[in-house]
Amino acid sequence: MKFIPTFVHGLTDYLGAILLFIAPNLFGFADEGGAAVWVPRVVAVITLLQALMTNYELGLAKMMPMRMHLMNDYVAGIVLAASPWIFGFANRPSNAWMPHLIVGILIVLTSAVTERHPRGAHVTARA
């Protein structure tokens, strides 16, 4: 069941990118350094760039179809959730790895329930 409109998903993209970028400071693990810090920031930058290029209400360039955006979100969410184990910082304090796991799962779940096509007239024709 897809019940999140693409407009709402767009809002979560921009807000989520900001929160991911400041997460190391927000959750107090910026001093951990390494992958614990750079993974959420890289995902944040990718999320922001993808949002700007997506063919939905809040996209600027409208070059990327929403379906591709959602597939990229699945990949980003899985990588973010698994990153403490992939990059070896799961043994650090929970505030350094738990946000990665929780936000990664939320990205996957949000993508799973987001509509695949924008409703508004502010988007280009579907290819």
Secondary structure, 3 states (H helix, E strand, C coil): CCCECHHHHHHHHHHHHHHHHHHHHHCCCHHHCCHHHHHHHHHHHHHHHHHHHECCCCCCCCCECHHHHHHHHHHHHHHHHHHHHHCCCCCCCHHHHHHHHHHHHHHHHHHHCECCCCCCCCCCCCC
